[in-house]
Amino acid sequence: MTDAPPEADRVSGAPHPRETRTLIGQETAEREFSEACRAGRLHHAWLISGPGGVGKATLAWRIARFLLTAPATADGAPGPSGSLDSDWNDPVVRRLLALSEPRFFLLRRPWDEKTERLRREITVDEVRRLGSFFGLSVADGGRRVVIVDAADEMNVNAANALLKLLEEPPADTVMLLVSHQPSRLLPTVRSRCRNLRCRSLEPNEIGAVLAQAGVEGDVNAPGLAALSGGSAGTALRLITQDGLELYGEFIGIFSARTDRSRAIALVDSMAGAANADRFGLALELLDIFLARLAKAGIGMRMKTEAIPGESDLFARKCPDAGASRRWAALHQELGARARHGKAVNLDPGTLLLDILLKIHEAAKQTAA
């Protein structure tokens, strides 16, 4: 028996959104949808947007369970109940968990059997499968629901094919488009949808989501919230990949005088294909470091330190608006350098060490 292929919409180390029973932090978006239902304004397409990892997909699955189990009124809207809670013992809910509900379709990046990898985008062939789904009759009638996760991952042909379905929506169908970057979608796709905006999470909400995901022990929720930008998904990745410790190592390197040996030791720890994820995280954390540092000189005081010693380092390295402008320019320069280096498969160690030394050089110039 072969293992099931990985799911494109699952965060490693966390339950899938369809398995998550409690939605944390997005009460406003849920209430907006619920009120539209009660008022008989159930739109055929909803764009659930916001930063990655804040609960957009969890909200989409919560809505899908509700729509497929709640009784419909004569005008096609759900009944008057204000809650989107569902009975997890309901046969429909159990079929949704197993991805076997005939009135539901999940559109996401597919698994490529030839390359044994997830495809990088949602293709037009997947959208055509959705068209075939609409062509099938449903034995017991009732509403149908589609989740697109994430809509940003559609290529141009797939987006145009989906647009045709949005322009002529099938009867009794609700489409839920999850989007991390709505600006990447076709304007015509956005215009056919009603928007539900999900917000970044607060530190206490980050802690609650992590606890629900099964993270045990004390976690630095404020630090995780600061580095993740309020994304529980990113916070979970920081935990599983020791992201706070890695960020602390950067703070230690930049707090001392040029410590080339320490930087080289850190770079060497990321050598090899097995450390590709850790290398990618290192680049992300350096990008976050520079962004936070650049804000220090213009009075944008951080709410909380991600790591002890961060505030003192930022006060010394970015004391005024002039320094802030220089760090902001370096942030852009090194971001472009990192993207180019990854695109041309530059040696990860060389790329990372170059970035670390350029940050050190900029710090020396600021001190001078």
Secondary structure, 3 states (H helix, E strand, C coil): CCCCCCCCCCCCCCCCHHHCCCCCCCHHHHHHHHHHHHCCCCCCEEEEECCCCCCHHHHHHHHHHHHHHCCECCCCCECCCCCCCCCCCCHHHHHHHCCCCCCEEEECCCEECCCCEECCCECHHHHHHHHHHHHCCCCCCCCEEEEEECHHHECHHHHHHHHHHHHCCCCCEEEEEEECCHHHCCHHHHHCCEEEECCCCCHHHHHHHHHHCCCCCCCCHHHHHHHHCCCHHHHHHHHHCCHHHHHHHHHHHHHCCCCHHHHHHHHHCCCCHHHHHHHHHHHHHHHHHHHHHHHHCCCCCCCCCCCCCHHHHHHHHCCCHHHHHHHHHHHHHHHHHHHHHHHCCCCHHHHHHHHHHHHHHHHHHHHC
